[in-house]
Amino acid sequence: MTVIEEFHADHGATFRSVGGRRVVEDYGRPERTHRAVRNGVGVCEMGYGVVEVSGEDRVDFVDNAVSNRVSSEDGRGVYALLLDPQGRITTDLYVYTTADRLLVFCPPERADPLAEQWRENTFIQDVSIRVATSDFGVFGVHGPYATEKIASVLNHAGAPEPALTFVRGSMGDAGVTVVAGDGLTGEDGYEVICAADAAHEVFETLVLRGNNAAPFGYRTWETLTLEAGTPLFDTELAGRIPNVAGVRNALDFEKGCYVGQEVVSKVENVGQPSKRLVGLAPESVPEAGDTVFAGDERVGEVTRAATGPSYETPVALAYVDFDATSDVTAVGVLDDEGTEEPVPADVVALPFVEGSVQSARLPTYPES
């Protein structure tokens, strides 16, 4: 559940489950809220799972497991992936390094399996692993005025930079850690982390004090990230090879061996993956799993779609055969009788909406 469900409910929130964790769906009028964030700033409680890794060998242990280089320097983070032996993404995660531990933020349903898997692989290393999800409240602050918002309420520190670095300070009487975001909504952004028992005070501060900020939920989070061209774990990343997903910001090609690294290197050396993630502008909103056509040929499938409140027409992300990208003509949308009807669609460059920053996850490929 959310850390402060009663507070959200008092503000008219509706809820849903994401990865087994109850989160805010919206506060009503999500399209209007979307525009408020895109043009100003908004605050969303994020439903991460959290794994704490401590012990003398913590940095080496996690670094050997994930696809990107883990820093040993306090105040730095990294976006990375955990892969299976076939190179497929089993979770994406952020690893934040402090003086005495690593905090790993991942999709909520992945925290327990991740901790269990790592415990089984500690061998004789000095590593201790526990699930710490309930210890923290985490709030995303996003929008072109996110920096001004943070500056108006953060004491004893300035807004951190560059992306994925963090500072410690306070908001009111609550201690907080503020992480510079990596642009997932296509706007400036930060994540504010606090102890769970301080979450009510911190959220109230972010929404009501300093510069104005609109509370928003996961429905708006999904349309913002869709317009920004950001692949998310559940819809675009899970089970995919990272080269196919185009999340090159999660890969260090100079790193030593980690599970799945051989597949990643092999696909990289081929020059292009079998498919790529592209943006589509169809004439109506398709569903996830709908077929993408090039003439009569099936060349891909939709992962996520909506009417983009800023883009103002239907938009979609889809995996398409790498060599068929320029040939896409339609998306097969099921009618009321379950018959697949082709709806004209064009491939468009990502992001759909140019915001104040570019998403670090914007799909990129070797020739791009």
N, C-alpha and C positions, 0 to 999 in steps of 0.2 A: 504494500500500500504506500501512498505518499506519506511523507513525514508529517505533513500538516493538512490532512484531509479536511478537518472541520473548518479551517480558515478558507480553503478553496471553496467549500460548499457554501459558506456564508457569502461568498462573492458570486454565487450562481453557477458554479462549475458543474459540468457533467463529467463522468469518469468512464474509463475503459481499461482493459488489461493489455499491457505490453510486456511480452516475455514473462508472464506470470506476475508482473508487478502492476498495481493499480496506479494509474496516472490520470492527469486532467486531459479530457478530450477537448473541451472548449468552454468558454464562459458565455456562449451565445454570440451570434453574428461573427463567425470566424473569418469571413471574407473581409469584413470591415477591420477586424483585429489584425489580419494579415497586412493590410495597407498601413495601419498605424505603426506596425513594426518596420515595414519597408521604408516608411518615410520619417520615422522617429526612433523609438526604442521600445522594446518589450522585454518581459521577464517570464521565464518558463521553468517550473521545477522539472529537473531531468531525472529519469528513472534508471540510473546506472546500477549495475552490480559492481561491488568493490572487493578486490582481493588485496590483502596486505602481505607483503613479503619482507621479512626481516632476517637478520643473521649476517655474519661476516662475508659470506659468499653470495649475497642476494643479487648484486649487479651482474656478476658473471653468470649466475644461474638463469636469470630471466633473459639476459642478452643471448645466451646460447639457444634459447627456445623460440625467439621471435624473429621476424623478418627485417627488423631495422635495428640500428645501433642504440643501445640504452646508455644514457649518460650516467656517469658517476658523480656529477656535480649537483649539489643541492640547488634547487630552484629551476630545474630544467625537466622538460617532458619530451616524449616522442610518441608519434602515432605508428603503430605496428600491427602485424597480423600473426596469428597462430595458424599453421597449415597442417594438413594431414599428409601422409607419405605420397599421395598423388598430387600434391601441390594445391589442394582445394582449401579455401578459407573456412576454418572452423569457428573463429571469432576474430573480430577486430578489437583493438584495445588501445588505450592511452596509458603509458607508464610514466609516472611522476616520481622524481628522485628527491628525497629529503636526506637530512644528515644521518638518519638512523633506520630508514625503511624505504621501500618502494610501495606506492599505491597504484594499483592497476584498475582502471575504470573500463568496464566492458558491458555488453548487453546484459540485462538483468538475469536472463535465463542461463547465461554462460558462466556466471561466477562460481557456482557450486561445482560443475564439471571441471572447470579450469583448476580450481584449488585441489580437487581430488586427483586430477591428472598430474599436477606438479608435485604433490606429496609423494606420489608413486615413483617419481624420478629424481628425488633428492639424493639418493645413495648416501655417500659419506660426507656430503657437503654440509656446511653450517648454514642451514636455511630453515626458517619457520614460516609456515603459510597458514593464513586463516581468512575466512570470508568476513568482511567488515562492512557489508552493505548498510546494516542498520545503524552504524556509528555516525553517518554523515547525512547532511542535507546538501544538495547540489542545485544551483540555480543558474540557468543560462541567461545572459543579458545580451541582446542582439539588436542591431539597427545602426544606421549611419551616425546616431548620436550616442552610441553605447559608451564611448570613451568619456564623453561629458557626464553621462549618468554615473559611471564609476567614480569619476573625480569628485562629484558632488556629495558622495556618501562614504567614501573610503578614507579612513584616518590612518596616519602614520606611514603611509606609502603612496606612491604614485601608480597610475595604471601601468602594468607591465608590458614590455615588448622585448624581443619579437615574439612571434607565435609560439605557444606551448612553454613559455617561461612563466614563472609565477612569483608573486610577492605575498608577504604576510602583513596584515593590518587589522583594523577593527571597523565595524559598522555598528554605531551605538555602543552598547556594552559587550557586543559579541565579537570574539576573535574570528577572523576569516582568512582564507587563502584565496587570492584572485589569480586566475590563469588566463593568459592571453589566448583567445580562440584562434582557430585556423580557418575561419571564414565559411563555415558550412552553410549558412543562410545566404551567402553572397554579400553579407554586410559585416561591419566591424562587430566583434563579439568577445565576450569574456565568460568564464564560469566562476562562480563564487561558491566556495566550499566552506562549510561550517560544521560544528558538532550538531548532531540531530536535535539536542535539546535547545539549541539556539536558532533553529530553522525558522520558527514563527517570527522572531524578532528580525532576522535577516531579510526574510521575504517581505515583511511589512515595510522595512526600510527601503528595499529596492523598489517597491511599487509606490509608496506614499511619500517618501522623503526625498529631498534634493530635487533634481529634475524629474519631470513627469515620466512615467513608464507604464505601458499597458500590460496587464497579465495576459498570457496566452497559453494554449495547450498544444497537445500533440497534433491535432488536425492542422493547426496553423504551422507548426514546425515542419510537417510533411510537405505542405504547399510551398513554404519558403525554400526548403532544401531542393524540392523538385525544380523550381524556377532557377535555382543556382546551379543545377546540374550535378548535385552531390549524391553519389551512390550511398545508400544506407545498408546496414548489415542485413536486416530481414528481407528486404526486397531486391537488392542488387548484388550483395557480396557473398552471402552464405552459400557455400558449395562451389563457388567460382574460383578459377585460377586468377591470381591478382593481375597478371599481364592482360588477361581478357577484360577484367573490370577496369583496367586503366588507372589503378590507384598506385602509381609509381612513387608517390610521396611516402608510402608505407614500406618501401623496399630500399635496402642498401645492397647494391650489386657487388660491393667489395667485401662484404662480410664473409666470415667463414661459414662452415656448414651448420644448417639448422634443418629440422624436419620439413620436407617439401622444397628445399632450396634447389635441389638438382633439377626438378621439373621447371621451376621458375627460370633457371639459367638456360635450360634447353629451349624453352619457348622464346626467351629473349634472343638467343643466338639464331633462331629460325628467321627472325626479322619481323614477323607479324603473327599475332594469334589467330585462331580460327574465327573468332567473333570479336565484336567491339560494341561498347555501349554508346548509343547515339541518342540524340534528341529528335522527337517527331512532333509535327504540328498536324494532327488529323482534324477532319471536319467535325467530328463528334468525339466524346470522351470514351475511349475503350476501357476494357477491364484488364487487370493483370492476367497474363497468359494468353491474351488474344494474339492471333497470328499476324505477322508482318509479311506483306507480299511484295515481290518485284514481278509485275505482270501476273502470271498464273503460278509462279514459283513461290513456295514458302521459304522465307529467308531469315526468319527470326520471330521473337515474341516480346510482347510488352511486359515490363516489370512493374510499372507504376504510372498512373495518369490522373489528371484532374483538369478542371478549368483554372488556369493560373490567374489568381485575382489581380496580379500586376500585369501579366501578359495579356489578360482579358479574353483569351480564346483557349481551346483545349491544347494541352501539352502532354507529352508522354516520354518516358525513358524506355528503351528497348534494346535487347541484344540482337544484333544483325550480323549475318555472315560478313566477314571483313571485306571481301571483294564485291559485295552486293550493295554497299552503302549508297552509292550514287544512283542505284536502280530502283529504290523503293518507290512504290506507287500507292499502296493502300494498306489499311489495317482491317482484318476481318472481325467485325463486331457482330455479336449474336443479337438477332431480333427477338421479339416477344415469343416467337414459336421455337426458338433455339436454333434457327438457321443462321449460318455465318454469311453475313452480307459485307462486301468490301466497301470501306469508307475511304475516300481519297486522303492521302497523307504524304507530307513532304519531310525529308530529313532537314533539320535546321541546326546551325552551329550552337553549341553550348557555350556559355549559359543562355537560358532563355531570356533572363533579365540581368542587365549589367548593374550591379549594386556598388557599394562603396569599396568592396574588396572582391577578389576572386577566391572561390573555394579551393582549398589546398587539395581536395579530392577530385577536382574537375578531371574527368577521364582524359588521359593523354597516352599517346602511342608513339613508337619510335620515329615514325615519319612525320609526326605532328609538329 
